[in-house]
């Protein structure tokens, strides 16, 4: 299988700080990935390495089969949308778009103009006159219009109100369906963006804590509550990522396969089942890692 992104033992050090520690990842073409992690987990560092804005301290990175650093052929196939860009203050929006169009082989100028209208951005406005939210929208317009085969988003919506963010998600998903590409989306607004993810990557302390298809994750993550004795019996040998007890009752979140007979037995004995939102799953997983505790 050809991968859009492949990382083998990728390490990044900043003096004495180990930001990424032997990261191994394979990212498929034409799929949307959610890149999750607490502050300082290494998300932005990883995206900077993938986009060749920084060079790894060790290991290898391949983008569309080639190393990206100082590789114009690869870089023309990538677009990295960050929370803050450093465009010259006197440049007007249409000038920034014109410059951007020179970088990306698949740039769609008609789509860019359509997006400006959708988000009420005036093309003659100077970058220095844009609010933080408008600057974010400009980055979003460039990211979508680039149609880059590998598109990276690092918290691209700062300063946007909820309505504008949801408009962005809807446009991104529709355009991705019509023009497939690999999208890696780093975010803290997990539940808000989770509907667009097909695969989740969780970084923790510079390491890959989890990489999983969203459909698999949803089917394996279950909240259970009811009688402590009944629940504790079924939890033996399961991967329990959260457990709470109050008197004779208990609740647990498992990240494991629950056999049909096990599920049937639990229902017959009054154990309640619920789905677990992705953001809650993320909190449970990273809390376990930071505590160094795993239930058995």
PyMOL commands that set and color helices and strands:
alter all, ss='L'
color gray80, all
select helices_A, chain A and resi 43-50+72-75+93-101+109-118+127-129+132-146+162-178+190-196+214-220+228-235+260-268+278-291
alter helices_A, ss='H'
color red, helices_A
select strands_A, chain A and resi 3-14+17-28+32-36+58-63+78-81+150-154+182-186+199-204+207-213+221-227+240-246+249-255+272-275
alter strands_A, ss='S'
color yellow, strands_A
deselect
rebuild
show_as cartoon
